[in-house]
């Protein structure tokens, strides 16, 4: 099993775990937990991951950071409105 397959398997397990944790909390909590999982996997596999795999993981980090920023802005807008 290649490293990228192991990372995908770990993320799949994390997504299921995050889904169970955030079942009643909402989509915002679920997406935040996924972002946390991606950041943890990126940090744990940083020293022995090939550059191409790092770039793919970074794409998911940037995507979820944008989604997280949208969630935060929307929440602040609701509080101020």
MMTF fields as JSON, N, C-alpha, C and O atoms, coordinates in Angstrom:
{
  "mmtfVersion": "1.0.0",
  "mmtfProducer": "UNKNOWN",
  "numBonds": 323,
  "numAtoms": 324,
  "numGroups": 81,
  "numChains": 1,
  "numModels": 1,
  "chainsPerModel": [1],
  "groupsPerChain": [81],
  "chainIdList": ["A"],
  "bondAtomList": [4, 2, 8, 6, 12, 10, 16, 14, 20, 18, 24, 22, 28, 26, 32, 30, 36, 34, 40, 38, 44, 42, 48, 46, 52, 50, 56, 54, 60, 58, 64, 62, 68, 66, 72, 70, 76, 74, 80, 78, 84, 82, 88, 86, 92, 90, 96, 94, 100, 98, 104, 102, 108, 106, 112, 110, 116, 114, 120, 118, 124, 122, 128, 126, 132, 130, 136, 134, 140, 138, 144, 142, 148, 146, 152, 150, 156, 154, 160, 158, 164, 162, 168, 166, 172, 170, 176, 174, 180, 178, 184, 182, 188, 186, 192, 190, 196, 194, 200, 198, 204, 202, 208, 206, 212, 210, 216, 214, 220, 218, 224, 222, 228, 226, 232, 230, 236, 234, 240, 238, 244, 242, 248, 246, 252, 250, 256, 254, 260, 258, 264, 262, 268, 266, 272, 270, 276, 274, 280, 278, 284, 282, 288, 286, 292, 290, 296, 294, 300, 298, 304, 302, 308, 306, 312, 310, 316, 314, 320, 318],
  "bondOrderList": [1, 1, 1, 1, 1, 1, 1, 1, 1, 1, 1, 1, 1, 1, 1, 1, 1, 1, 1, 1, 1, 1, 1, 1, 1, 1, 1, 1, 1, 1, 1, 1, 1, 1, 1, 1, 1, 1, 1, 1, 1, 1, 1, 1, 1, 1, 1, 1, 1, 1, 1, 1, 1, 1, 1, 1, 1, 1, 1, 1, 1, 1, 1, 1, 1, 1, 1, 1, 1, 1, 1, 1, 1, 1, 1, 1, 1, 1, 1, 1],
  "groupList": [{"groupName": "UNK", "atomNameList": ["N", "CA", "C", "O"], "elementList": ["N", "C", "C", "O"], "formalChargeList": [0, 0, 0, 0], "bondAtomList": [1, 0, 2, 1, 3, 2], "bondOrderList": [1, 1, 2], "singleLetterCode": "X", "chemCompType": "L-PEPTIDE LINKING"}],
  "groupTypeList": [0, 0, 0, 0, 0, 0, 0, 0, 0, 0, 0, 0, 0, 0, 0, 0, 0, 0, 0, 0, 0, 0, 0, 0, 0, 0, 0, 0, 0, 0, 0, 0, 0, 0, 0, 0, 0, 0, 0, 0, 0, 0, 0, 0, 0, 0, 0, 0, 0, 0, 0, 0, 0, 0, 0, 0, 0, 0, 0, 0, 0, 0, 0, 0, 0, 0, 0, 0, 0, 0, 0, 0, 0, 0, 0, 0, 0, 0, 0, 0, 0],
  "groupIdList": [1, 2, 3, 4, 5, 6, 7, 8, 9, 10, 11, 12, 13, 14, 15, 16, 17, 18, 19, 20, 21, 22, 23, 24, 25, 26, 27, 28, 29, 30, 31, 32, 33, 34, 35, 36, 37, 38, 39, 40, 41, 42, 43, 44, 45, 46, 47, 48, 49, 50, 51, 52, 53, 54, 55, 56, 57, 58, 59, 60, 61, 62, 63, 64, 65, 66, 67, 68, 69, 70, 71, 72, 73, 74, 75, 76, 77, 78, 79, 80, 81],
  "secStructList": [7, 7, 2, 2, 2, 2, 2, 2, 2, 2, 2, 2, 2, 2, 2, 2, 2, 2, 2, 2, 2, 6, 6, 6, 6, 7, 2, 2, 2, 2, 2, 2, 2, 2, 2, 2, 2, 2, 2, 2, 2, 2, 2, 2, 6, 6, 6, 6, 7, 7, 2, 2, 2, 2, 2, 2, 2, 2, 2, 2, 2, 2, 2, 2, 2, 2, 2, 2, 2, 2, 2, 2, 2, 2, 2, 2, 2, 2, 2, 2, 7],
  "xCoordList": [0.84, 0.0, 0.893, 1.793, 0.636, 1.426, 1.045, -0.013, 1.923, 1.692, 0.437, -0.331, 0.215, -0.967, -2.252, -3.265, -2.214, -3.38, -3.608, -4.749, -2.52, -2.651, -3.211, -4.025, -2.773, -3.289, -4.774, -5.561, -5.156, -6.574, -7.404, -8.516, -6.889, -7.599, -7.744, -8.81, -6.681, -6.737, -7.736, -8.474, -7.766, -8.737, -10.162, -11.079, -10.359, -11.686, -12.186, -13.346, -11.297, -11.653, -11.944, -12.895, -11.131, -11.352, -12.68, -13.377, -13.043, -14.307, -15.482, -16.436, -15.428, -16.497, -16.562, -17.65, -15.408, -15.363, -15.898, -16.644, -15.517, -16.006, -17.507, -18.205, -18.001, -19.442, -20.199, -21.253, -19.666, -20.299, -20.251, -21.235, -19.121, -18.989, -19.907, -20.475, -20.056, -20.803, -22.22, -22.834, -22.744, -24.052, -25.139, -25.968, -25.147, -26.173, -25.675, -26.448, -24.413, -23.832, -23.982, -24.047, -24.037, -24.182, -23.013, -21.983, -23.214, -22.23, -20.962, -19.869, -21.109, -19.943, -18.933, -17.729, -19.426, -18.551, -17.918, -16.737, -18.697, -18.192, -17.047, -16.01, -17.224, -16.173, -14.939, -13.814, -15.142, -14.011, -13.231, -12.002, -13.926, -13.241, -12.456, -11.369, -12.996, -12.257, -10.995, -9.933, -11.102, -9.921, -8.868, -7.683, -9.281, -8.342, -7.659, -6.45, -8.421, -7.849, -6.83, -5.78, -7.133, -6.196, -4.917, -3.821, -5.048, -3.86, -3.005, -1.777, -3.633, -2.885, -2.161, -0.992, -2.835, -2.196, -1.032, 0.014, -1.209, -0.124, 1.101, 2.238, 0.857, 1.97, 2.653, 3.88, 1.876, 2.458, 3.221, 4.165, 2.834, 3.477, 4.429, 4.882, 4.735, 5.517, 6.929, 7.415, 7.594, 9.01, 9.266, 10.35, 8.307, 8.555, 7.555, 7.441, 6.838, 5.864, 6.492, 7.177, 6.279, 6.786, 6.118, 5.037, 6.77, 6.297, 4.923, 4.073, 4.685, 3.389, 2.255, 1.186, 2.462, 1.437, 1.231, 0.1, 2.317, 2.198, 1.359, 0.535, 1.569, 0.809, -0.683, -1.527, -1.008, -2.413, -3.037, -4.168, -2.3, -2.811, -2.966, -3.944, -2.005, -2.096, -3.319, -3.929, -3.685, -4.894, -6.122, -6.964, -6.231, -7.357, -7.307, -8.346, -6.109, -5.977, -6.476, -7.254, -6.048, -6.477, -7.982, -8.646, -8.513, -9.952, -10.742, -11.698, -10.356, -11.084, -10.844, -11.714, -9.698, -9.488, -10.42, -10.939, -10.632, -11.578, -12.988, -13.716, -13.377, -14.703, -14.812, -15.846, -13.767, -13.777, -13.922, -14.666, -13.226, -13.334, -14.754, -15.276, -15.373, -16.755, -17.687, -18.585, -17.483, -18.305, -18.151, -19.143, -16.921, -16.673, -17.302, -17.954, -17.109, -17.688, -19.21, -19.842, -19.794, -21.255, -21.757, -22.768, -21.061, -21.449, -21.322, -22.205, -20.241, -20.06, -21.145, -21.686, -21.461, -22.506, -23.852, -24.623, -24.141, -25.394, -25.422, -26.464, -24.276, -24.222, -24.407, -25.128, -23.76, -23.863, -25.203, -25.636, -25.86, -27.126, -28.277, -29.393],
  "yCoordList": [-1.17, 0.0, 1.245, 1.371, 2.16, 3.371, 4.375, 4.277, 5.333, 6.339, 7.15, 7.439, 7.523, 8.306, 7.523, 8.109, 6.212, 5.388, 5.317, 5.3, 5.275, 5.27, 6.601, 6.631, 7.686, 9.003, 9.098, 9.609, 8.607, 8.628, 7.767, 8.15, 6.626, 5.764, 6.447, 6.389, 7.09, 7.801, 8.946, 9.177, 9.661, 10.753, 10.221, 10.841, 9.092, 8.489, 8.112, 8.34, 7.533, 7.176, 8.441, 8.474, 9.487, 10.738, 11.375, 11.912, 11.326, 11.917, 11.194, 11.838, 9.879, 9.122, 9.474, 9.658, 9.571, 9.938, 11.36, 11.609, 12.287, 13.667, 13.729, 14.53, 12.896, 12.848, 12.402, 12.95, 11.416, 10.948, 12.033, 12.248, 12.711, 13.765, 14.947, 15.515, 15.321, 16.521, 16.216, 17.042, 15.05, 14.664, 15.681, 16.021, 16.161, 17.103, 18.545, 19.452, 18.767, 20.099, 20.957, 22.181, 20.365, 21.148, 20.962, 20.378, 21.482, 21.321, 22.129, 21.737, 23.252, 24.078, 23.325, 23.375, 22.638, 21.866, 20.709, 20.414, 20.059, 18.95, 19.401, 18.741, 20.51, 20.993, 21.457, 21.297, 22.025, 22.425, 21.219, 21.253, 20.155, 18.929, 18.303, 17.765, 18.37, 17.851, 18.675, 18.118, 20.003, 20.855, 20.495, 20.416, 20.279, 19.885, 18.568, 18.426, 17.61, 16.321, 16.448, 15.807, 17.269, 17.471, 18.138, 17.764, 19.115, 19.779, 18.818, 18.868, 17.952, 16.971, 15.986, 15.679, 15.492, 14.53, 15.196, 14.577, 16.44, 17.144, 17.287, 17.115, 17.599, 17.779, 16.452, 16.393, 15.393, 14.105, 13.448, 12.697, 13.714, 13.06, 13.99, 13.65, 15.136, 16.143, 15.689, 15.977, 15.001, 14.696, 13.592, 13.544, 12.715, 11.612, 11.523, 10.477, 12.595, 12.626, 13.237, 14.254, 12.647, 13.254, 14.61, 14.893, 15.427, 16.782, 16.755, 17.581, 15.838, 15.773, 15.502, 16.099, 14.626, 14.328, 15.525, 15.824, 16.213, 17.42, 18.474, 19.143, 18.621, 19.609, 19.258, 20.15, 17.98, 17.578, 17.853, 18.33, 17.552, 17.821, 19.329, 19.776, 20.11, 21.562, 22.109, 23.071, 21.516, 21.937, 21.78, 22.676, 20.655, 20.456, 21.422, 21.896, 21.716, 22.678, 24.045, 24.679, 24.505, 25.818, 25.845, 26.836, 24.77, 24.71, 24.796, 25.567, 24.016, 24.045, 25.34, 25.753, 25.989, 27.298, 28.345, 29.199, 28.282, 29.203, 28.948, 29.891, 27.678, 27.339, 27.803, 28.341, 27.603, 28.038, 29.553, 30.053, 30.283, 31.741, 32.178, 33.124, 31.51, 31.826, 31.572, 32.372, 30.475, 30.159, 31.233, 31.685, 31.641, 32.658, 33.993, 34.641, 34.4, 35.667, 35.616, 36.588, 34.5, 34.373, 34.456, 35.106, 33.805, 33.855, 35.261, 35.719, 35.949, 37.32, 38.218, 39.076, 38.022, 38.796, 38.575, 39.519, 37.323, 37.027, 37.709, 38.208, 37.733, 38.361, 39.871, 40.481, 40.458, 41.916, 42.346, 43.481, 41.432, 41.789, 41.653, 41.923],
  "zCoordList": [0.0, 0.0, 0.0, 0.83, -0.937, -1.051, 0.024, 0.644, 0.23, 1.257, 0.968, 1.886, -0.288, -0.621, -0.342, 0.039, -0.529, -0.208, 1.296, 1.758, 2.054, 3.515, 4.019, 4.943, 3.411, 3.789, 3.455, 4.251, 2.281, 1.901, 2.846, 3.211, 3.243, 4.189, 5.547, 6.16, 6.015, 7.294, 7.232, 8.19, 6.118, 5.98, 5.908, 6.448, 5.256, 5.215, 6.597, 6.939, 7.382, 8.763, 9.562, 10.343, 9.373, 10.095, 9.708, 10.569, 8.427, 7.985, 8.631, 9.069, 8.695, 9.353, 10.831, 11.377, 11.485, 12.893, 13.105, 14.052, 12.225, 12.316, 12.076, 12.699, 11.185, 10.928, 12.166, 12.489, 12.853, 14.089, 15.163, 15.87, 15.288, 16.292, 16.022, 16.955, 14.765, 14.41, 13.938, 13.261, 14.281, 13.778, 14.142, 13.298, 15.362, 15.789, 15.833, 16.142, 15.532, 15.673, 14.421, 14.53, 13.263, 12.041, 11.093, 11.431, 9.895, 8.833, 9.118, 8.709, 9.817, 10.115, 10.98, 10.729, 11.986, 12.869, 12.103, 12.283, 11.254, 10.453, 9.552, 9.492, 8.856, 7.958, 8.729, 8.255, 9.905, 10.735, 11.218, 11.256, 11.589, 12.008, 10.859, 11.069, 9.66, 8.505, 8.285, 8.01, 8.402, 8.261, 9.299, 8.977, 10.523, 11.574, 11.218, 11.402, 10.714, 10.323, 9.204, 9.242, 8.207, 7.097, 7.594, 7.176, 8.477, 9.022, 9.838, 9.763, 10.611, 11.406, 10.503, 10.734, 9.485, 8.577, 7.835, 7.642, 7.425, 6.726, 7.641, 7.201, 8.895, 9.834, 10.158, 10.241, 10.342, 10.709, 9.574, 9.821, 8.345, 7.201, 6.453, 5.36, 7.011, 6.291, 5.959, 4.865, 6.848, 6.648, 5.62, 5.039, 5.384, 4.462, 3.317, 2.677, 3.055, 1.972, 0.73, 0.834, -0.441, -1.683, -1.951, -1.436, -2.75, -3.027, -3.679, -3.345, -4.591, -5.284, -4.305, -4.427, -3.352, -2.357, -1.435, -1.052, -1.075, -0.253, -0.961, -0.336, -2.258, -3.019, -3.041, -2.959, -3.15, -3.116, -1.758, -1.673, -0.7, 0.642, 0.85, 1.45, 0.356, 0.474, -0.251, 0.215, -1.378, -2.09, -1.19, -1.136, -0.486, 0.418, 1.592, 2.052, 2.078, 3.177, 2.725, 3.438, 1.568, 1.077, 0.828, 1.13, 0.283, 0.027, 1.317, 1.41, 2.311, 3.571, 4.347, 5.114, 4.172, 4.788, 4.195, 4.915, 2.898, 2.256, 2.771, 3.082, 2.863, 3.397, 4.847, 5.243, 5.641, 7.033, 7.123, 7.967, 6.27, 6.267, 5.906, 6.496, 4.958, 4.592, 5.767, 6.03, 6.47, 7.64, 8.711, 9.282, 8.985, 10.013, 9.615, 10.433, 8.375, 7.916, 8.002, 8.416, 7.618, 7.688, 9.123, 9.388, 10.052, 11.468, 12.028, 12.753, 11.703, 12.162, 11.577, 12.274, 10.306, 9.66, 10.347, 10.517, 10.746, 11.45, 12.815, 13.238, 13.509, 14.836, 14.715, 15.504, 13.734, 13.561, 12.987, 13.184, 12.275, 11.616, 12.446, 12.003]
}
